[in-house]
Structures are given as structure tokens and as C-alpha cells.
Amino acid sequence: MVIRKALDSDKAKVLDFCRNTFEWGDYIETVWDDWKNDLSGILFVKEYKQSAESESVPIGVAHLAFCINNVMWIEGIRVQKDFRNQGIATSLIQHMINYGLSKGYREASALIARSNIISQKLLEKQKFVKLFMFNYYNIEFEKLTPHDLDHQSELDLKNATADDVSSILNYLHDHPTISSYTKCRFFDAWKFCAFEINFQNFLSLLAKGKQLVIIQNDKENVIGMAIITLTTTDYESDDNTHNKPLIQICYLDCIDNQTCLQVVDLLIKKYSDYNRITNLQFFLPDIINLTDYFKGISLKYFEQFYIFNKKL
């Protein structure tokens, strides 16, 4: 068996064994082309050849991406049903780690659903450890009621510029609870990337199009910050393919839980006024306790995930 870079000709055969991975199906079909053409990562397949005369066929697949701050990201590990429990997934993980090491990366991370016990055990056998758990909330604006938007607050949300970065750094240094728990990770395109609490790093986030938001009280004291991304996802209708703009709260750090509640209220209210925005997604560490709050809102989707990490 050989592990190699994926080819266009692998697509149909791989997708054939990736259709019903989970109860709801799978997402590999929606990302295959992006992963296959990813210049900042590589899509691997493991192929099997039954005999010298037979054709090689892909029986496993995985994607390796590279995040900022020297972190490699492992995702999309799938194995054809007839070849499971034969070490295929393990060999793919080891191959990706060795490939990343050869490129100078010294840390690997992955995202696993809390309900996916098999994949958790697979990573733990490879000496990955759980960094933290986060809650993913997806709110569909069409399902919100007037009551969901009827909240008042004395807090102010300010889009930060380069001149405000010092205030963000001061807040994070003075209130390290959330950043310490998440090991300074923020969400970026279904990957959790590491950030450093320094001036240049946050300037870089601004340059890459991230919105840095300062949360201020009525005395204009900084009592929190957030990293926010406007992104799009494709959907098909009877007449065409369209882009659905959505907002992702990539990182939320507040002085206390009550402040987080008020900030979530403000964000929902703020973006509900943007007619073209369809969804608002929150990625919150589980130490931010907003379970009761979100029970009162019509969620499109909710799930819990673990962030796994391995130092190399």
C-alpha cells in the first residue's frame, strides 16, 4: 500500500466511500476540490493494489493543512469500510506528521466531535492530547423572533484599528483566563489556529481581513475582545448557485460570563440588521457557559468538539 498525493481521477472512488460516514452524511464532497487544489496544504490518498495485474484503488484519504505559527492541521481522515481496523488511518496520520516535520512544523492539531469516540481514541493512541472543548452554535436569522432581538445593554462594540491593538494586548495580559484555557487558539475555516499576544500578530490578523472587536463598558474601559470573520458558503437553488454570506465569531474573550451574555445579545442584534447575512456562528470554549441562553433561541445547529494537539 502506498500513500501519495491525490489525483483528479481519485475523486469519484474516494467520494464513493465518503458518502455516509456520519448519520447526516459527510462533507468531503463539498471540500474535495478546495483540498485537492490547496497550495498551503496537501490531500493524501492511500491506495491498494490486490495483485500485480490489478488496478490500484484509493482506500483512504486525509487532508493536511498548515496554519500560522508553525501548526499543521489534520482533517478529513476517511477509510473505505472493508479496510477499517487495519491501521490505515494510523498510517495516514503518521505520514502527515512526518511530512509536516520535513517542512519544519513542530506541532499538530485536529478537531474531533465529542460524539466521535473512535476518532478520539485514534488520536490518543498517537499521543495527541485534548486541549479544550468548545461549543459550536449556528443561528439562522430567519428563525429569530422579535423577543430574541429585544435586548438592551450599556456595552459598546467597537471595530478595532491598528491604533487599538495596544488596548487589546493590555486586556489579554490583564485577564488571561480565556486565552490560557484555549491555549491562544482562534477559529479559522474549521481549523483552530494559534495566535501570539503581541502587536505584530494582531496587526497580521487585521491585514488578513479579520475584524477585531473591542468590548467597552459605559466608562469606555475595555472588558473584552472578539475576532470575527465574514465568510461565504455556496448553496444551490433551482436557477443557480449562490453565495450565502455568514458571520463567524472566531474568538470571544470577556471579563466574566455575564458580559459574554450581553455581547452575544449585541452581536445577534447587530448582524440581524444586515439583510444579506444569513447565519451567525459562534465558536465558544465550554468554560463560557451560555447553554441556558441558547436554549431560548431557535438554533439551526449545535455541536461540541474537542481540540486535539501534539507537540512534535
C-alpha positions, -999 to +999 in steps of 0.1 A: +000+000+000+013+034-010+004+069+004+006+096-023-008+130-033-044+128-045-052+129-082-083+142-100-090+106-110-093+096-073-123+118-067-152+096-077-137+065-059-130+084-027-164+101-026-180+067-031-168+056+004-173+090+020-210+094+014-224+081+047-196+085+072-219+101+097-257+099+103-261+131+084-237+121+055-203+137+050-187+169+039-158+156+019-176+161-014-180+198-007-143+204+001-126+179-023-118+204-050-105+230-025-084+205-007-071+190-039-060+224-052-049+237-018-015+254-023-010+257+015-017+220+022-018+186+006-045+160+001-033+124+005-048+091-005-037+056+004-040+032-025-044-006-025-034-030-053-048-065-049-024-081-074+004-071-098-021-072-126-049-053-109-055-015-108-046+005-077-076+020-060-078+046-032-089+031+002-081+060+025-079+098+024-068+127+046-060+164+043-030+181+058-031+219+061-007+244+075-018+271+099+000+302+112+026+299+140+040+266+129+010+244+134-001+216+110-037+207+108-050+172+103-085+166+090-108+146+068-094+111+076-116+085+059-111+048+053-130+025+029-153+003+050-136-031+040-102-018+051-110-004+085-093-016+117-062-024+097-041+006+107-049+026+076-059+057+095-029+054+118-006+052+088-022+083+072-017+103+105+019+092+108+026+100+071+011+135+075+031+142+107+064+131+090+056+153+060+049+183+082+081+176+102+101+176+069+086+211+063+097+224+097+064+221+116+066+211+152+030+209+163-001+191+150-038+197+158-071+182+149-108+188+156-130+159+167-167+159+176-174+150+212-196+121+200-169+106+178-153+083+203-135+062+177-115+091+163-107+104+198-092+071+207-073+070+174-056+103+181-050+095+218-031+063+206-009+087+186-001+107+218-024+136+210-040+153+240-072+172+244-066+209+247-101+220+254-137+216+243-158+242+225-194+247+217-205+254+181-238+274+177-252+282+143-281+308+144-303+313+113-315+348+113-348+339+096-357+318+127-352+346+152-382+361+169-386+398+179-380+387+215-346+373+206-336+408+194-352+428+222-322+433+245-307+465+259-271+469+270-248+496+282-219+479+265-203+492+232-188+471+204-160+489+186-143+477+154-106+480+163-079+496+141-042+493+144-043+522+170-065+500+192-042+469+193-024+480+224-057+481+243-064+445+232-030+434+243-034+451+277-068+434+282-054+399+273-024+404+296-046+416+325-074+390+320-057+357+308-085+332+318-100+325+283-067+328+263-050+305+288-078+279+286-079+279+248-041+280+246-045+311+225-065+294+197-090+311+174-112+295+148-103+299+111-121+279+084-128+249+106-093+250+119-081+263+153-050+284+147-026+296+174-021+333+179+005+351+200-003+380+223+019+406+206+015+437+185+027+422+152+004+392+154-028+412+158-017+436+130-014+405+109-049+394+117-062+428+107-042+426+074-058+392+067-093+407+069-102+396+104-124+420+124-110+427+158-138+440+181-132+457+214-160+455+241-162+486+263-184+494+293-201+528+298-168+542+312-150+531+279-129+506+298-120+475+277-137+445+292-135+420+263-125+414+227-135+393+198-122+381+165-148+380+138-149+368+102-173+375+073-173+345+050-195+328+024-207+293+017-222+281-016-257+267-019-277+256-050-312+267-060-333+257-090-319+285-110-283+290-100-255+286-074-254+314-048-231+326-021-245+328+014-227+354+035-224+345+072-206+358+102-183+337+124-174+347+159-139+331+158-129+341+193-147+357+222-129+368+254-149+387+281-141+397+317-169+375+330-198+353+319-224+380+323-205+402+299-204+374+274-242+371+275-246+408+268-220+407+240-238+377+223-270+397+225-254+427+209-238+406+181-271+389+173-288+423+172-261+440+152-258+414+124-296+408+122-298+443+106-276+432+077-301+419+052-276+398+033-263+379+063-279+345+067-262+329+096-243+338+127-219+311+140-203+311+175-173+291+185-171+293+223-149+275+248-171+254+271-160+275+301-182+303+287-215+290+300-242+301+276-262+269+275-294+283+290-292+314+268-290+294+236-319+272+247-341+302+243-331+308+207-340+288+176-307+272+167-301+258+133-272+236+146-253+229+178-224+205+185-195+201+208-159+195+196-126+187+212-093+203+200-065+177+200-029+187+199+005+170+198+039+186+202+065+171+178 
